[in-house]
Amino acid sequence: MALFIFLGICLSCLIFLFLWNQHHVKKKLPPGPTPLPIVGNILQVDIKNIIKSLNLLAKEYGPVFTVYLGMKPTVVLYGYEALKEALIDRGDEFSGKMQSSLLSKDSQELGIIFSNGETWKQTRRFSLMVLRSMGMGKKSIEHRIQEEALCLVEELRKTNGSPCDPNFLLACVPCNVISAVIFQHRFDYNDDTFLGFVKNFQRIIEILTSPWVQLCSAYPALCHLPGSHNEYLKILTEIKAFILREIKRHQESLNLSSPQDFIDHFLIKMEKEKHNRKFEFTMDNLIVTVSDLFHAGTETTSSTMKYGLFLLLKHPEVTAKIQEEIARVIGNHRSPCMQDRNQMPYTDAVLHEIQRYIDLIPIPLPRKTTQDVEFRGYHIPKDTSVMICLTSVLNDDKEFPNPEKFDPGHFLDERGNFKKSDYFMAFSAGRRACIGEGLARMEMFLILTNILQHFTLKPLVNPEDIDTTPVQTGLLSLPPSYELCFIPV
């Protein structure tokens, strides 16, 4: 009995402290729904469709508001003006990355995705420099993508027009491209190690988009229970073991005067900086950075292309127009190249519309303020979690009329020329924007044009019966599993 009384007193004190803290903090933070003790606003937010919940809250509280996903406040930025002001105009103040109890647990605040401060600045700057020296955005990387796209075409020919799930093959191209940059070699599509590597990344995406993992991020105590989060951590361990084997292989053949790939460059940097007290280039940082580059450079691109082909099955008239443009600009006697894009405004518009429409990452991993911030009349303390709603920009009905409709005309002017839009934030914006944006754009253009140059896409059902609604709308918006036939032209 005494134990229950003691626990009751402790719980009452905890609730009192929580309510007092909320009253004290909420005077300064942007407005938002009143949180409940312990659970915050979690009962007012649909974890399976966070976007819908945020949309309703934005209508009530405006473009800057506060929610409690657990016991700590999160400031939400909604709409183009708020995102531009925070991420671009005042990028430094909002450039921190919030540490998730689960997602960042294995990174130890290293690498590019979850690091902060000097570690993030130095690692990101170095990675960009090396990637550019390795051909990012240049002809050398373009040739690598062209070669990989042709390998994809040959694999698709082997299907002989039979129904197939394109998921794995579409993942092979970006995975092999980034592998060539980091490891200086590609993998055969039938290589067991490669198969396991790609499947691990795909399984990670499935786990991270589950409501359970989102709950674990809000309530760290749940990480001690059984669940798919344990499989996630196990897969990360396997990926890191694979990366470490590659690093050891590089160490055995390293030529300090002639680096061949990203790992070589990093190992040389480690050697040069080993006497520096503020040493950021460690073996642990190398492993996490390589893992980050694979995460960012593989699954997002392949998921976009998988969803893109699904949309083209739904809209065969769009596919036909792209193939007309390919026939006119490229023909069938040579492979597509990036110079062709300037003469293919409709194809360029389709690729942008695919990314806008699917809204692959509606809410990127939360950022945090790097200092106390006065923003639009509100005080946001240092280290406050900041949630960015990219959906609110990509689906702005003033910039994109009828945003719920898949329409390449959103990126075309009245003359049929490609039309840029500041609202196109598919790669996020500001200092934390995706560093592989240029590579991803190149890959998507060359993959799509190579496929449609050689094949007609045939759905297994009538186009009007295809439902393009994503499977989940949380961390990622993914297409449902589907099959199609690649019919040689």
C-alpha positions as CSV (number, residue, x, y, z in Angstrom):
1,M,0.0,0.0,0.0
2,A,2.8,2.4,1.0
3,L,4.5,1.7,-2.4
4,F,1.3,2.7,-4.3
5,I,1.1,5.9,-2.2
6,F,4.7,6.7,-2.9
7,L,4.3,6.1,-6.7
8,G,1.2,8.3,-6.6
9,I,3.0,11.1,-5.0
10,C,5.9,10.8,-7.5
11,L,3.5,10.8,-10.4
12,S,1.7,13.8,-9.0
13,C,4.9,15.7,-8.7
14,L,5.9,14.8,-12.2
15,I,2.7,16.0,-13.6
16,F,2.9,19.2,-11.6
17,L,6.5,19.9,-12.8
18,F,5.4,19.1,-16.4
19,L,2.4,21.5,-16.2
20,W,4.5,24.3,-14.6
21,N,7.2,23.9,-17.2
22,Q,4.7,24.0,-20.0
23,H,3.1,27.2,-18.6
24,H,6.5,28.7,-18.3
25,V,7.8,27.7,-21.8
26,K,4.5,28.2,-23.8
27,K,4.5,31.9,-22.9
28,K,7.4,32.3,-25.3
29,L,6.9,29.6,-27.9
30,P,4.6,29.8,-30.9
31,P,0.9,28.9,-30.2
32,G,-0.4,25.3,-30.5
33,P,-2.8,22.8,-29.0
34,T,-2.6,22.3,-25.2
35,P,-0.5,19.3,-24.4
36,L,-1.4,16.6,-21.9
37,P,1.0,15.5,-19.2
38,I,3.6,12.9,-20.4
39,V,1.9,12.2,-23.8
40,G,1.9,15.8,-25.1
41,N,-0.2,16.1,-28.2
42,I,0.3,12.6,-29.4
43,L,-3.4,11.8,-29.1
44,Q,-4.2,14.8,-31.3
45,V,-1.8,13.7,-34.1
46,D,-2.5,10.8,-36.4
47,I,0.9,9.0,-36.6
48,K,-0.2,7.2,-39.7
49,N,-1.0,10.5,-41.4
50,I,1.0,13.3,-39.7
51,I,0.6,15.5,-42.7
52,K,-3.2,15.7,-42.4
53,S,-2.9,16.5,-38.7
54,L,-0.4,19.3,-39.3
55,N,-2.5,20.7,-42.1
56,L,-5.5,21.0,-39.7
57,L,-3.3,22.6,-37.0
58,A,-1.8,25.1,-39.5
59,K,-5.3,26.3,-40.4
60,E,-6.0,26.9,-36.7
61,Y,-2.7,28.3,-35.5
62,G,-0.9,29.6,-38.6
63,P,2.3,28.8,-40.4
64,V,4.4,28.6,-37.2
65,F,3.0,26.6,-34.3
66,T,4.1,24.2,-31.5
67,V,3.2,20.6,-30.9
68,Y,4.4,18.2,-28.2
69,L,5.3,14.8,-29.6
70,G,6.0,13.5,-26.1
71,M,7.2,15.8,-23.3
72,K,9.4,18.2,-25.4
73,P,8.1,20.9,-27.7
74,T,8.5,20.9,-31.5
75,V,8.1,24.0,-33.5
76,V,6.4,23.3,-36.9
77,L,7.1,25.4,-40.0
78,Y,4.3,25.3,-42.5
79,G,4.2,27.0,-45.9
80,Y,6.7,28.5,-48.3
81,E,7.2,31.9,-46.6
82,A,8.0,30.3,-43.2
83,L,10.3,27.7,-44.7
84,K,12.2,30.2,-46.8
85,E,12.7,32.6,-44.0
86,A,14.0,29.9,-41.6
87,L,15.9,27.6,-43.9
88,I,17.3,30.0,-46.5
89,D,17.3,33.6,-45.1
90,R,18.3,32.5,-41.6
91,G,19.8,29.1,-42.4
92,D,22.5,29.1,-39.8
93,E,20.1,29.5,-36.9
94,F,18.0,26.5,-38.1
95,S,20.9,24.3,-39.3
96,G,21.1,22.0,-36.3
97,K,20.0,18.3,-36.5
98,M,17.8,16.9,-33.7
99,Q,19.1,13.7,-32.2
100,S,16.5,10.9,-32.3
101,S,16.7,8.3,-29.6
102,L,16.5,5.6,-32.3
103,L,17.5,7.0,-35.7
104,S,20.7,8.7,-34.5
105,K,21.5,6.1,-31.8
106,D,24.0,4.2,-34.0
107,S,25.6,7.3,-35.6
108,Q,27.1,8.7,-32.3
109,E,26.5,12.2,-33.8
110,L,29.1,11.5,-36.6
111,G,28.8,11.5,-40.3
112,I,26.6,14.0,-42.3
113,I,23.0,13.3,-41.4
114,F,22.9,13.4,-37.6
115,S,26.1,15.3,-36.8
116,N,26.2,18.9,-35.6
117,G,28.6,21.8,-35.0
118,E,32.2,21.4,-36.1
119,T,31.9,17.7,-36.9
120,W,29.0,18.4,-39.3
121,K,30.7,21.4,-40.9
122,Q,34.0,19.7,-41.5
123,T,32.6,16.3,-42.6
124,R,30.1,17.9,-45.0
125,R,32.7,20.3,-46.5
126,F,35.2,17.6,-46.9
127,S,32.6,15.2,-48.4
128,L,31.4,17.8,-50.9
129,M,34.9,18.5,-52.0
130,V,35.8,14.9,-52.5
131,L,32.5,14.1,-54.3
132,R,33.2,16.9,-56.7
133,S,36.7,15.8,-57.3
134,M,35.3,12.3,-58.0
135,G,33.2,13.7,-60.7
136,M,29.9,14.8,-59.1
137,G,28.1,16.9,-61.6
138,K,30.8,16.3,-64.2
139,K,31.2,14.1,-67.3
140,S,33.0,11.4,-65.5
141,I,30.1,10.6,-63.2
142,E,27.7,11.0,-66.1
143,H,29.5,8.3,-68.0
144,R,29.3,6.1,-65.0
145,I,25.5,6.6,-64.7
146,Q,25.1,6.0,-68.5
147,E,27.0,2.7,-68.2
148,E,24.9,1.6,-65.2
149,A,21.7,2.6,-67.0
150,L,22.6,0.4,-69.9
151,C,23.2,-2.5,-67.5
152,L,19.7,-1.9,-66.2
153,V,18.3,-2.0,-69.7
154,E,20.0,-5.3,-70.4
155,E,18.5,-6.7,-67.2
156,L,15.1,-5.5,-68.2
157,R,15.5,-7.2,-71.6
158,K,16.0,-10.5,-69.8
159,T,12.4,-10.3,-68.5
160,N,11.2,-10.9,-72.1
161,G,8.2,-8.7,-71.5
162,S,7.0,-10.8,-68.6
163,P,5.5,-9.2,-65.5
164,C,8.2,-8.1,-63.0
165,D,8.6,-6.0,-59.9
166,P,11.1,-3.2,-60.8
167,N,12.0,-2.5,-57.1
168,F,15.3,-4.3,-56.9
169,L,16.6,-3.4,-60.4
170,L,15.8,0.3,-59.9
171,A,17.8,0.3,-56.7
172,C,20.8,-1.3,-58.3
173,V,21.6,1.8,-60.5
174,P,22.1,4.4,-57.8
175,C,23.6,1.9,-55.4
176,N,26.3,0.9,-57.9
177,V,26.9,4.6,-58.9
178,I,27.6,5.6,-55.3
179,S,29.5,2.3,-54.8
180,A,31.8,3.3,-57.6
181,V,32.5,6.7,-56.0
182,I,33.1,5.3,-52.6
183,F,34.6,1.9,-53.3
184,Q,36.0,2.3,-56.8
185,H,34.1,-0.7,-58.1
186,R,30.5,-1.8,-59.0
187,F,28.8,-5.0,-58.1
188,D,27.2,-7.6,-60.4
189,Y,23.4,-7.6,-59.9
190,N,23.6,-11.3,-59.0
191,D,26.3,-10.8,-56.4
192,D,25.0,-12.2,-53.1
193,T,26.8,-9.5,-51.0
194,F,25.3,-6.8,-53.2
195,L,21.8,-8.4,-53.1
196,G,22.0,-8.4,-49.3
197,F,23.3,-4.9,-49.2
198,V,20.4,-3.5,-51.3
199,K,17.8,-5.5,-49.5
200,N,19.0,-4.2,-46.2
201,F,18.6,-0.6,-47.3
202,Q,15.1,-1.4,-48.5
203,R,14.2,-3.1,-45.3
204,I,15.4,-0.1,-43.3
205,I,13.0,2.1,-45.2
206,E,10.1,-0.2,-44.4
207,I,11.0,-0.2,-40.7
208,L,11.5,3.6,-40.5
209,T,8.1,4.3,-42.1
210,S,6.3,2.2,-39.5
211,P,4.2,4.0,-36.8
212,W,6.0,1.9,-34.1
213,V,9.4,3.5,-34.9
214,Q,7.8,7.0,-34.9
215,L,6.5,6.2,-31.4
216,C,9.9,5.0,-30.3
217,S,11.4,8.3,-31.5
218,A,8.9,10.2,-29.4
219,Y,9.1,8.0,-26.4
220,P,12.7,6.6,-26.0
221,A,11.6,4.2,-23.2
222,L,9.8,2.1,-25.8
223,C,13.2,1.2,-27.4
224,H,13.7,-1.2,-24.5
225,L,10.7,-3.3,-25.6
226,P,10.7,-5.9,-28.4
227,G,9.9,-4.5,-31.8
228,S,11.1,-3.8,-35.4
229,H,13.5,-1.1,-34.1
230,N,15.8,-3.9,-32.9
231,E,15.9,-5.4,-36.4
232,Y,16.7,-1.9,-37.6
233,L,19.7,-1.7,-35.3
234,K,20.8,-5.2,-36.3
235,I,20.7,-4.3,-40.0
236,L,22.8,-1.1,-39.3
237,T,25.4,-3.3,-37.6
238,E,25.6,-5.6,-40.7
239,I,25.9,-2.6,-43.0
240,K,28.7,-1.2,-40.9
241,A,30.5,-4.5,-40.9
242,F,30.4,-4.6,-44.7
243,I,31.7,-1.0,-44.8
244,L,34.5,-1.8,-42.4
245,R,35.7,-4.7,-44.5
246,E,35.9,-2.4,-47.5
247,I,37.9,0.1,-45.5
248,K,40.4,-2.5,-44.4
249,R,40.8,-3.6,-48.0
250,H,41.6,0.0,-48.9
251,Q,44.1,0.4,-46.0
252,E,46.1,-2.5,-47.4
253,S,46.4,-1.0,-50.9
254,L,46.4,2.7,-50.0
255,N,48.6,5.0,-52.0
256,L,48.9,8.3,-50.1
257,S,49.8,10.2,-53.3
258,S,47.1,8.7,-55.5
259,P,43.6,8.4,-53.9
260,Q,41.2,6.3,-56.0
261,D,37.9,6.9,-54.3
262,F,36.1,8.5,-51.3
263,I,37.5,6.1,-48.8
264,D,41.1,6.7,-50.0
265,H,40.6,10.4,-49.7
266,F,39.2,10.1,-46.1
267,L,42.0,7.7,-45.0
268,I,44.6,10.2,-46.3
269,K,42.9,13.0,-44.5
270,M,43.0,10.9,-41.3
271,E,46.7,10.5,-41.7
272,K,47.3,14.2,-42.3
273,E,45.1,15.3,-39.4
274,K,46.1,12.6,-36.8
275,H,48.1,15.1,-34.7
276,N,45.3,17.7,-34.7
277,R,43.7,18.0,-31.2
278,K,40.3,18.9,-32.7
279,F,40.4,15.8,-34.9
280,E,37.1,15.1,-36.7
281,F,38.4,12.5,-39.2
282,T,38.3,9.2,-37.3
283,M,37.6,5.6,-38.3
284,D,34.2,5.8,-36.7
285,N,33.3,9.0,-38.6
286,L,34.4,7.4,-41.9
287,I,32.1,4.4,-41.3
288,V,29.1,6.6,-40.4
289,T,29.8,9.0,-43.3
290,V,30.0,6.2,-45.9
291,S,26.8,4.7,-44.5
292,D,25.1,8.2,-44.7
293,L,26.1,8.6,-48.3
294,F,24.6,5.2,-49.2
295,H,21.4,5.9,-47.3
296,A,21.0,9.3,-48.9
297,G,22.2,8.3,-52.4
298,T,20.4,5.0,-52.9
299,E,16.9,4.4,-51.6
300,T,15.5,7.9,-52.2
301,T,16.4,7.9,-55.9
302,S,15.2,4.3,-56.5
303,S,12.0,4.9,-54.6
304,T,11.4,8.1,-56.7
305,M,11.9,6.2,-59.9
306,K,9.7,3.3,-58.7
307,Y,6.9,5.7,-57.9
308,G,7.6,7.5,-61.2
309,L,7.1,4.4,-63.3
310,F,3.9,3.7,-61.4
311,L,2.6,7.2,-62.2
312,L,3.5,6.7,-65.9
313,L,1.5,3.4,-65.9
314,K,-1.5,5.5,-64.7
315,H,-0.9,8.2,-67.3
316,P,0.1,6.5,-70.6
317,E,-0.5,9.8,-72.4
318,V,2.4,11.3,-70.4
319,T,4.7,8.4,-71.3
320,A,3.8,8.8,-75.0
321,K,4.8,12.5,-74.9
322,I,8.2,11.6,-73.3
323,Q,8.9,9.0,-75.9
324,E,8.0,11.5,-78.7
325,E,10.5,13.9,-77.2
326,I,13.2,11.1,-76.9
327,A,12.6,10.1,-80.6
328,R,12.9,13.7,-81.7
329,V,15.9,14.8,-79.6
330,I,17.9,11.5,-79.1
331,G,16.6,8.9,-81.5
332,N,17.5,5.3,-81.1
333,H,21.1,5.2,-82.3
334,R,22.8,6.7,-79.2
335,S,22.4,6.8,-75.4
336,P,20.8,9.8,-73.7
337,C,23.1,12.4,-72.2
338,M,22.7,15.3,-69.8
339,Q,23.0,17.8,-72.7
340,D,19.7,16.4,-74.0
341,R,17.8,17.6,-71.0
342,N,18.0,21.3,-72.2
343,Q,16.1,20.3,-75.3
344,M,13.6,18.1,-73.5
345,P,11.4,20.5,-71.4
346,Y,8.5,18.1,-71.2
347,T,10.6,15.2,-69.8
348,D,12.3,17.6,-67.4
349,A,8.8,18.8,-66.3
350,V,7.6,15.3,-65.8
351,L,10.6,14.4,-63.5
352,H,9.9,17.5,-61.4
353,E,6.2,16.7,-61.2
354,I,6.9,13.2,-60.2
355,Q,9.0,14.5,-57.3
356,R,6.4,17.1,-56.4
357,Y,3.5,14.8,-56.6
358,I,4.9,11.9,-54.7
359,D,6.2,14.1,-51.9
360,L,8.7,11.3,-51.0
361,I,9.9,12.9,-47.7
362,P,7.0,15.0,-46.5
363,I,8.7,15.8,-43.2
364,P,12.5,15.5,-43.1
365,L,14.2,14.4,-39.9
366,P,13.8,17.3,-37.4
367,R,16.2,20.1,-37.2
368,K,17.0,22.2,-34.2
369,T,17.9,25.8,-33.5
370,T,21.6,26.4,-33.0
371,Q,21.0,29.4,-30.7
372,D,18.1,31.3,-29.1
373,V,16.0,32.6,-32.0
374,E,13.5,35.4,-32.3
375,F,11.3,34.3,-35.1
376,R,8.1,36.1,-36.2
377,G,7.5,37.6,-32.7
378,Y,8.2,34.3,-30.9
379,H,11.1,33.2,-28.8
380,I,12.5,29.8,-29.8
381,P,15.2,28.6,-27.3
382,K,18.5,27.0,-28.5
383,D,18.2,23.3,-29.2
384,T,14.5,23.4,-29.8
385,S,13.3,20.7,-32.3
386,V,12.0,22.2,-35.5
387,M,9.8,20.2,-37.9
388,I,9.7,21.2,-41.6
389,C,6.6,20.4,-43.6
390,L,7.8,20.1,-47.2
391,T,4.3,19.0,-48.2
392,S,2.9,22.4,-47.5
393,V,5.2,23.9,-50.2
394,L,5.1,21.1,-52.8
395,N,1.3,21.2,-52.6
396,D,0.7,25.0,-52.4
397,D,-2.4,25.5,-54.6
398,K,-1.4,29.0,-55.5
399,E,1.9,27.9,-57.1
400,F,0.6,24.5,-58.3
401,P,-3.1,24.7,-59.2
402,N,-4.9,21.5,-58.3
403,P,-1.9,20.1,-56.5
404,E,-3.6,16.8,-55.9
405,K,-3.5,16.2,-59.6
406,F,-0.4,14.7,-61.4
407,D,0.2,17.4,-64.1
408,P,3.6,18.1,-65.8
409,G,2.1,21.4,-66.8
410,H,2.9,22.6,-63.3
411,F,6.5,23.1,-64.6
412,L,5.7,24.3,-68.1
413,D,5.0,27.8,-69.3
414,E,2.4,28.7,-72.0
415,R,4.9,28.0,-74.7
416,G,5.8,24.6,-73.4
417,N,9.2,25.7,-72.0
418,F,10.4,24.3,-68.7
419,K,9.4,26.6,-65.8
420,K,11.4,26.7,-62.6
421,S,9.7,27.1,-59.3
422,D,11.2,28.3,-55.9
423,Y,8.5,26.1,-54.3
424,F,10.2,23.0,-55.6
425,M,11.9,21.8,-52.4
426,A,11.9,18.1,-53.0
427,F,15.5,18.0,-51.8
428,S,14.7,20.3,-48.8
429,A,16.4,23.7,-48.7
430,G,19.2,25.7,-47.0
431,R,22.4,24.3,-45.4
432,R,20.9,20.9,-44.6
433,A,19.6,20.3,-48.1
434,C,20.6,17.0,-49.7
435,I,24.2,17.2,-50.8
436,G,23.6,14.6,-53.5
437,E,20.9,16.6,-55.3
438,G,22.9,17.1,-58.5
439,L,23.7,13.4,-58.7
440,A,20.1,12.4,-58.0
441,R,18.8,14.7,-60.8
442,M,21.3,13.2,-63.2
443,E,20.5,9.6,-62.3
444,M,16.7,10.1,-62.6
445,F,16.9,11.8,-66.0
446,L,19.3,9.1,-67.5
447,I,17.4,6.2,-65.9
448,L,14.0,7.3,-67.2
449,T,15.2,8.2,-70.7
450,N,17.1,5.0,-71.1
451,I,14.1,2.9,-70.0
452,L,11.6,4.8,-72.3
453,Q,14.1,4.8,-75.2
454,H,14.1,1.0,-75.2
455,F,10.7,-0.1,-73.7
456,T,7.0,0.6,-73.6
457,L,5.5,0.3,-70.1
458,K,2.6,-2.1,-70.0
459,P,0.4,-2.3,-66.8
460,L,-1.2,-5.5,-65.7
461,V,-4.6,-3.7,-65.1
462,N,-6.4,-0.9,-66.9
463,P,-4.7,2.5,-66.2
464,E,-8.0,3.9,-64.7
465,D,-8.0,1.1,-62.1
466,I,-4.5,2.0,-60.8
467,D,-4.5,3.7,-57.4
468,T,-1.5,5.9,-56.9
469,T,-2.2,6.6,-53.2
470,P,1.0,6.0,-51.2
471,V,1.2,3.0,-48.8
472,Q,2.2,5.2,-45.9
473,T,2.3,8.9,-45.2
474,G,4.7,9.5,-42.4
475,L,8.4,9.6,-42.6
476,L,8.2,8.6,-46.3
477,S,5.5,8.3,-48.9
478,L,6.1,5.0,-50.8
479,P,4.2,3.5,-53.7
480,P,2.4,0.2,-53.3
481,S,4.1,-3.0,-54.6
482,Y,3.3,-3.5,-58.2
483,E,4.4,-5.4,-61.4
484,L,4.6,-4.2,-65.0
485,C,5.8,-5.5,-68.3
486,F,8.8,-3.9,-70.1
487,I,7.9,-4.4,-73.8
488,P,10.9,-3.8,-76.1
489,V,10.3,-1.0,-78.6
